[in-house]
Amino acid sequence: MTLVPTPIPSPLVDRVAPVVPSTGALRPVPAGDVTLTGGFWGDRQEINARATILHCLTWMERTGWIANFDLTANGDAAPRHGREFADSEIYKLLEAMAWEIGRTGDTELEELFQDLSRRVLAAQSPDGYLSTQFGGPGQPERYSDLEWGHELYCAGHLIQAAVARARTVGLDDDLVRGAIRVADHVVAEFGPAGRELIDGHPEIEPALAELARVTGDERYLRQAALFVERHGHGLLRPGEAEPAYFQDEVPVRDGTVFAGHAVRAMYLAAGAIDVAVETGDDELLTAVERQWQHTLERRTYLTGGMGSRHDWESFGEDDELPSDRAYSETCAAIGSVMVGWRLLLATGAERHADQIERALFNVVATAPDAAGTSFFYVNPLRRTVPGVPALADEPSPRASSSQRAPWFEVSCCPTNTARTLASLAGYVASTDETGIRIHQFAPAEIDTVLADGSPLRLRVATGYPVDGRVEVTVLVAPERTWSISFRVPSWAQNVTLEGPGEVELGDCRIALRGAIPAGETVVLTLPVEPRITHPDRRIDAVRGCVAVEAGPLVYCLESVDAPVGADLAEASVPVGAAPLRGDGDVLALPVAFGASASPTNLIPYHRWAERGSSTMRVWLPLQSDQTIPEGEEAHS
Ligand SMILES: [Zn+2]
């Protein structure tokens, strides 16, 4: 039985990409035009396909979260399982599956998708409403708890799954039709003549804007704009929370920095950018870019992680970036990839892709273990006591699990990671008016068309991020002058670019321009030698410390690499010490645990906690020759 639907001839299907703005400085090279061929991300995408997606499906059957849809479909008043937002995890999994089916045409996965989609849609009411938490027998009324109920948040994730489906197989699909009915219901309920309210957790905003792009139906865009504009007017009853927690304190266009719940802030920002781009609202776009820039400068960890408070999973104030109490939720980093990518496409400013790289290598890659079946929810930069192994057979509490856990009571991060990895090829490159721009460096085959319709095929070979050589072989190229441009990461000094053409330097990028024919090779060399990084002097928590990085990778010292019995709390680095390359991605750095320093291995942060329980530090104190005068006590 063939279950993969025949792609319908639709102009939409050729834009198989996570975000498809109708205008902007850059146009995404669709995920469908980029094949990751192994390497750091290609390998992770395969593990995601082979292990993570089925792992999520299995856990959601086991926990009864999928069966919630069966209960709703049958009008069964039996107790529902999981948290109020559990539906969204099924939707994010459907999105991951849709991207994966689009990538590989996997017929077995298509069968699972169809089955899951059928069970979800069976729970939809005739008027389009779809939730397993509200409106059923014995359940609270629909939209009776917009602050905490996550109804529109869940609807948003269903719509995003449908957008992925529409972009991979076309609009003629049951899930797409179901999501359109949901969107129509939302527009009817919350439109200009409806309830003047918002959801406590943004997500419906980018989802509706993207649905408008897929369907061409402007009502969804107008509704997304309404939701964005309604934020910041105190429409929600915050209860114990602050209005800032739900981004309901300051209107989006008046904000100066992201605040409140970090994931919510990122999702709303993504929606605001989508609305700004589609409506030509430059003021709104500038407002979001301003908040983003301030947040990157003052409220973002070295790893690209965001959100420094466990309380309310929120951003702290400027420079409030403790290592040990870092929350840095995996989903917030994914949200920052969504925002960075949208700003990059809208403005063409290559610096926005730096945060994408930093968050991907140091948070998104950190979350899953090597097998792709257990995950970090929070990503602190220091662990002061050895972690306790997570529960193998039941969901772990979200933040207290100090080791990766197979599943969580709040399990947003595993499914979010799955959908991101499945669509990752869509974040590699874009086209501008003259040629192609490479934003992320990964072994890949790129087969696309430039802005004027001329075909371009490239093969990218690289051992990045351990090796800084990125070799691009031109397989098919236009006969006219064209350009290939590469992001120059902010950490990269002395980048070289070789090839037949004229080298041009731009803001955070380097390009080769010429009539570069097929058969030629272009070589970018990035300096990925290990380096010492000093913290921003405004951050109290890490003053006097250094970190070690190599290329985009943040490194850490893990107790399993320290001398037996050594306490990481006593670790220090001699002034002037330089990290050296060891085997593979391992570095060696002189570290002292007493008087004298000896070379000690550091590993990429994304691999920490893979060798059992340990303590860990990213920031290491510099040895000081200043002694405290006698009689004066040291204070902590
Ligand atoms: Zn999460």
Residues whose N, C-alpha, C, O or C-beta is under 5 A from the ligand:
A	BS01	ZN	E329 C331 C412 C413
